Amino acid sequence: MLMTEMQLNLLNLMQHKNMQINNNLKGKLYKSQKGICPVCSYTIDLNTIMYSFKPVIHHKMPISKGGSRGSMSNLVLIHKGCHMEVHGMKNKAD
C-alpha cells in the first residue's frame, strides 16, 4: 500500500513529536539520577554515538507484570548494554 505525501508528512510529524517527548523524558530521568546508570554506576552521556552506551528508558516493573507504562516512578535511564544484560540478551563472562 502506497502512502500519499500527506500521510507521509503526518507520519514524519508524529515520529518527530514522539522523539521530542522521548528526549524530554530522558532528560528528566537523567537529571533525577544525577547522570548515573543505576545498573553499572557509570556516567550516562546523552549524546554518545557508541551503541552500548546509548541511554535507553527501562521499565523497572515490566508492563506485562502490572508495571505502569509512563509513570516516572517505574522508569529508569540506563545504558543500552546494561539494558541488554538486564534482559539477558548479552553473554556474561563467568
Buried (B, 14 or more C-beta within 10 A) or exposed (E): EEEEEEEEEEEEEEEEEEEEEEEEBBEEBBEEBEBBBEBBEEEBBEEEEEEEBBBBBBBEEEEEEEBEEEEEEBBBBBBBBBBBBBEEEEEEEE
